């Protein structure tokens, strides 16, 4: 069973976090970069912002400090006036919000379509949904080969097999995008490096970006902003 909507990733059969690379690269630089992306995607303060799956609350605090009215939800949310320990399914808030933010939350939720319907219903007309995510289903032969080389694994087949097992049951890009397109119109989409997170190697981010730009591998990470239809 997939996890409820929160900051937690699904746990695989080995007891490890599936897609643990989501949180593996939590450097100061990546945190600042994410905050800049989110803040640039928001309307002017004091717009009302809902963060879904806020985790430890770092992003929510930054948005709050920028003058926005923030409600950040997660079953394990920290204490504080802007936080609430709940899931999206159980949230008793009617909105409306100008913007919803979901950072690595959508890929592992239990029911994707009802969740996105709920998010859309909480937004004002033409409100924004701001996402940072990864599409595990975009890892092809060439991408797996690059990924395996960074780990010293010569067999592409074994890399693909292990990748598939680790991400079994998680929503891929194709599934997420289909559900998003039913309710949101794309405002922007940026493909980004992601595999360096899985390797816990921030030093590989630039080389992964170069390989993407050169058409050698697929980009797996993405940032998306959609406008409610």
C-alpha positions as CSV (number, residue, x, y, z in Angstrom):
1,X,0.0,0.0,0.0
2,X,1.2,3.5,-0.8
3,X,1.7,6.0,2.0
4,X,-0.9,8.7,2.7
5,X,0.0,12.2,1.4
6,X,2.9,13.2,3.5
7,X,6.6,13.8,3.2
8,X,7.4,10.2,3.7
9,X,8.3,7.9,0.8
10,X,7.1,4.4,0.4
11,X,9.1,1.7,2.1
12,X,10.3,-1.1,0.0
13,X,10.5,-4.8,0.8
14,X,14.0,-4.5,2.2
15,X,12.8,-2.0,4.8
16,X,14.6,0.8,3.0
17,X,13.0,4.0,1.8
18,X,12.0,3.6,-1.8
19,X,13.3,6.7,-3.6
20,X,15.4,7.6,-0.6
21,X,17.3,9.9,-3.0
22,X,14.4,12.3,-2.5
23,X,16.0,13.5,0.8
24,X,19.5,12.3,0.3
25,X,20.7,15.6,-1.2
26,X,19.7,18.1,1.4
27,X,22.6,20.5,1.1
28,X,22.3,24.1,1.9
29,X,22.7,25.0,-1.8
30,X,19.9,22.7,-2.9
31,X,17.6,24.0,-0.1
32,X,18.2,27.6,-1.1
33,X,17.7,26.7,-4.8
34,X,14.3,25.0,-4.0
35,X,13.2,27.9,-1.9
36,X,14.0,30.3,-4.6
37,X,12.1,28.3,-7.2
38,X,9.0,28.1,-4.9
39,X,9.1,31.8,-4.0
40,X,9.5,32.8,-7.6
41,X,6.4,30.7,-8.5
42,X,4.1,32.3,-5.9
43,X,1.9,35.4,-6.3
44,X,2.7,38.4,-4.2
45,X,2.4,38.1,-0.4
46,X,0.3,37.8,1.6
47,X,-1.3,35.2,-0.7
48,X,-2.5,32.0,1.1
49,X,-0.2,28.9,0.5
50,X,-0.9,25.3,1.3
51,X,2.2,23.0,1.5
52,X,1.3,19.3,1.2
53,X,3.8,17.0,2.9
54,X,5.9,19.6,4.6
55,X,8.2,17.2,6.4
56,X,10.5,19.1,8.9
57,X,9.0,22.4,7.7
58,X,12.1,24.1,6.3
59,X,10.3,25.3,3.1
60,X,7.1,26.3,4.9
61,X,9.1,28.5,7.4
62,X,10.9,30.2,4.5
63,X,7.6,30.9,2.7
64,X,6.1,32.2,6.0
65,X,9.1,34.5,6.5
66,X,8.5,35.9,3.1
67,X,5.1,37.3,4.2
68,X,2.8,34.5,3.0
69,X,-0.1,33.0,5.0
70,X,1.0,29.4,5.2
71,X,-0.7,26.2,6.1
72,X,1.7,23.3,6.0
73,X,0.4,19.7,6.5
74,X,2.1,16.4,7.2
75,X,1.3,13.5,9.6
76,X,4.6,14.3,11.2
77,X,4.6,18.0,10.9
78,X,6.5,20.0,13.6
79,X,4.8,22.1,16.2
80,X,3.9,25.7,15.3
81,X,1.0,27.9,14.2
82,X,1.6,27.3,10.5
83,X,1.7,23.5,10.8
84,X,-1.0,20.9,11.1
85,X,-0.5,17.1,11.7
86,X,-2.9,15.7,9.2
87,X,-3.1,14.3,5.7
88,X,-4.7,15.9,2.6
89,X,-7.5,13.3,2.8
90,X,-8.3,14.3,6.4
91,X,-7.7,18.0,6.1
92,X,-10.8,19.9,7.4
93,X,-9.8,23.1,5.7
94,X,-12.1,24.5,2.9
95,X,-9.6,27.0,1.5
96,X,-9.4,28.8,-0.8
97,X,-5.6,29.0,-1.4
98,X,-3.9,30.9,-4.1
99,X,-1.1,28.3,-4.4
100,X,-0.5,24.7,-3.3
101,X,3.0,23.3,-3.1
102,X,4.0,19.6,-3.2
103,X,7.6,18.7,-3.0
104,X,8.2,15.0,-3.6
105,X,4.8,14.2,-2.3
106,X,2.7,13.1,-5.4
107,X,4.7,10.1,-6.4
108,X,3.9,8.0,-3.4
109,X,0.3,8.9,-2.5
110,X,-2.4,6.3,-2.2
111,X,-4.9,7.6,-4.7
112,X,-3.4,10.1,-7.2
113,X,-6.6,11.3,-9.0
114,X,-8.7,12.0,-5.8
115,X,-5.7,13.8,-4.3
116,X,-5.3,16.1,-7.2
117,X,-9.0,16.7,-7.3
118,X,-8.9,17.7,-3.7
119,X,-5.9,20.0,-4.3
120,X,-7.7,21.7,-7.2
121,X,-10.9,22.1,-5.1
122,X,-8.8,23.9,-2.4
123,X,-7.4,26.4,-4.9
124,X,-9.0,29.6,-6.1
125,X,-9.9,29.7,-9.8
126,X,-6.6,29.9,-11.8
127,X,-4.7,29.1,-8.6
128,X,-1.2,27.5,-9.0
129,X,0.1,24.1,-8.1
130,X,3.9,24.1,-7.6
131,X,5.7,20.8,-7.8
132,X,9.2,19.4,-7.5
133,X,9.2,15.7,-8.3
134,X,11.0,12.8,-10.1
135,X,9.8,10.5,-12.8
136,X,11.4,7.1,-12.1
137,X,9.9,5.7,-15.2
138,X,12.1,7.9,-17.4
139,X,15.2,5.8,-16.7
140,X,16.0,4.1,-20.0
141,X,19.0,2.0,-21.1
142,X,21.4,4.9,-21.5
143,X,20.4,6.6,-18.3
144,X,20.7,3.3,-16.4
145,X,24.2,2.8,-17.9
146,X,25.3,6.2,-16.7
147,X,23.8,5.6,-13.2
148,X,25.5,2.2,-13.0
149,X,28.9,3.6,-14.0
150,X,28.8,6.0,-11.1
151,X,28.4,3.0,-8.8
152,X,30.8,0.7,-10.6
153,X,28.1,-1.6,-11.8
154,X,28.8,-3.0,-15.3
155,X,25.5,-4.7,-16.0
156,X,22.8,-2.3,-17.3
157,X,20.2,-5.0,-16.9
158,X,20.9,-5.4,-13.2
159,X,20.7,-1.6,-12.7
160,X,17.3,-1.5,-14.4
161,X,16.0,-4.5,-12.5
162,X,17.1,-3.0,-9.2
163,X,15.7,0.4,-10.1
164,X,12.3,-1.1,-11.0
165,X,12.2,-3.0,-7.7
166,X,13.1,0.0,-5.6
167,X,10.3,2.1,-7.2
168,X,7.6,-0.5,-7.6
169,X,4.3,0.9,-6.6
170,X,5.3,4.6,-7.0
171,X,3.7,6.9,-9.5
172,X,5.9,7.6,-12.5
173,X,6.0,10.8,-14.6
174,X,3.6,9.5,-17.2
175,X,0.9,8.7,-14.6
176,X,1.4,11.9,-12.7
177,X,1.4,14.0,-15.8
178,X,-1.8,12.4,-17.1
179,X,-3.6,13.2,-13.8
180,X,-2.2,16.7,-13.6
181,X,-3.3,17.5,-17.2
182,X,-6.9,16.7,-16.3
183,X,-7.0,19.5,-13.8
184,X,-4.2,21.9,-14.5
185,X,-2.8,23.7,-17.5
186,X,1.0,23.7,-17.7
187,X,2.6,27.1,-16.9
188,X,6.2,25.9,-16.8
189,X,8.1,22.6,-16.8
190,X,11.8,22.3,-16.1
191,X,13.7,19.0,-16.4
192,X,16.5,18.6,-13.8
193,X,19.2,16.3,-12.6
194,X,18.0,13.8,-10.0
195,X,20.2,10.7,-9.9
196,X,23.0,12.4,-8.0
197,X,20.6,12.5,-5.1
198,X,20.1,8.7,-5.2
199,X,23.9,8.4,-5.1
200,X,24.3,10.9,-2.3
201,X,26.8,12.7,-4.5
202,X,26.2,16.4,-4.8
203,X,29.5,16.6,-6.8
204,X,27.8,14.7,-9.6
205,X,25.0,17.2,-10.2
206,X,26.9,19.2,-12.8
207,X,28.1,16.1,-14.7
208,X,24.5,14.7,-14.7
209,X,23.3,18.1,-16.0
210,X,25.9,18.0,-18.8
211,X,24.9,14.5,-19.8
212,X,21.2,15.6,-19.9
213,X,22.1,18.7,-22.0
214,X,24.2,16.6,-24.4
215,X,21.3,14.1,-24.9
216,X,23.2,11.3,-23.4
217,X,20.7,10.5,-20.7
218,X,17.2,11.3,-19.7
219,X,16.4,13.9,-17.1
220,X,14.6,12.3,-14.2
221,X,13.9,15.3,-11.9
222,X,11.4,18.0,-12.8
223,X,9.8,21.2,-11.6
224,X,6.3,21.9,-12.7
225,X,3.9,24.8,-12.2
226,X,0.3,24.3,-13.3
227,X,-2.7,26.6,-13.3
228,X,-6.1,25.2,-12.1
229,X,-8.4,24.7,-15.1
